[in-house]
Amino acid sequence: MGGRSSARMSVKKRRGRMQAQDQHAPLALNLPSHAPAPPVPDRPADAPPERPERRRIARDPRVDVMRGAALLMIFIDHVPGNDLSWFTMHVFGFCDAAEVFVLLAGFSAMIAYGRSFARDGTLVGLRKIAMRCLRIYATQVGLLLITLVVVQIWTQSAKLAPLAEAPLLHAGLKGVREGLLLHALPEYLDILPLYIVLLAVFPLIYLCARANLWLTLAGSAAIWGAALYFPWLDLTSWPDNEGWYFDPFSWQFLFTIGLAHAVVLQRREALPRSRWLIAACLVFLLFAFLETAPFAVWHLPDLRLFPLEPPDKSRLNPLRLLDIEALFYVVMSSAMIRRLASSVWVRPLEACGRHSLYVFAAGCVLGMIARLALRTLGFAWPMQLAVNGIGLAAQCLLALWLEHARRLRTAAPGGAAVNGAA
């Protein structure tokens, strides 16, 4: 996403041009059950109240592997001119790593915080969500300040043309203030604010889902449709006042769909498998590939069925929504893919997905350095090899180290596994 041009243009237009070129437990939803209730053993009247046992809940490795892969692809795609981006998700279909990130955010939020609401009560659940939002906001602020300082020093030292962060830099303290208020969202630093908004409204979505999941989905779809039809339905931005690139009124639908998938998967290891639905998904995925693959870059004949404009990402075009849903259904309905995701060979991806916030933050900093390094030293293949190798290896090593530290904590006496929304 983004480009290297110094000409002033809006973020949405610049990203559109780039596209043309280029966390798991049952939710208490009062579902019907015909199994007899287990007998309740007698307890002394003066016995203290029982406390729920804190135990480790198994995570689905497919979710962490998908999220980890998405995070690494986000790093690759956030480096304009990176040749490796011609082999990431966005060239194999209409959607890209952002859709994976938001869908799994809804899925994981229901697993972690839905269980907390049902088990610990509303106040505890709200407190956990508030603390998570504050942590994400602190990460966003840290990334913003690091980016502004590094870009300012590097561009001045290397005498580079201004980057996408230039308006914030030129505005001085006003730009910093707008960034801290999430009113100014520099390119490459605009998905965490979306996550904060979606997580903040999760309690409302959860309450609606407890009442009626299908009506919740219908209401969410209606808001999405309104955002598609009314361009002004967005949060304001500075300085162009065009709105957030990731329109929350649109992307909340994908977040809610992820929540619904978590409900369906609460008592099973895979989504219900239907042969005809699998076939339909595979046909659509093939169609999406043929329409988006860069055949000219790969020096192959153009196999597109018909010319198709890149579907709008900002408001979650229906083609992008169908693409990520088809891919998610194929992956989450397959027991074979679950076994593959448990393989030792994808352990680094699983670790990245489990510790996604830290890996994402590291990827943002590494991606910024990569952009500056390539602009300074050139885009020859040795530099691209070094940039991608160091960036990807650093994120995987960080994730593996965090996972090792987590295992040591949980193995210690009194240690508790943390299975929250990463």
Secondary structure, DSSP 8 states (H G I E B T S, - for coil): ------S---HHHHHHHHHHH-------------S---------TTS-------------HHHHHHHHHHHHHHHHHTSTT-GGGGGSGGGSSS--HHHHHHHHHHHHHIIIIIHHHHHH-HHHHHHHHHHHHHHHHHHHHHHHHHHHHHHHHHHHHHT----TTHHHHHHTHHHHHHHHTTSS--TTS-HHHHHHHHHHTHHHHHHHHHH-HHHHHHHHHHHHHHHHH-TT-S---SSS-S--SS-HHHHHHHHHHHHHHHHHGGG-SS----HHHHHHHHHHHHHHHHHH--TTTTT-----SS------TTTT-HHHHHHHHHHHHHHHT-HHHHHHHTSGGGHHHHHHHHTHHHHHHHHHHHHHHHHHHHHHH---HHHHHHHHHHHHHHHHHHHHHHHHHHHHHHHSTT--------
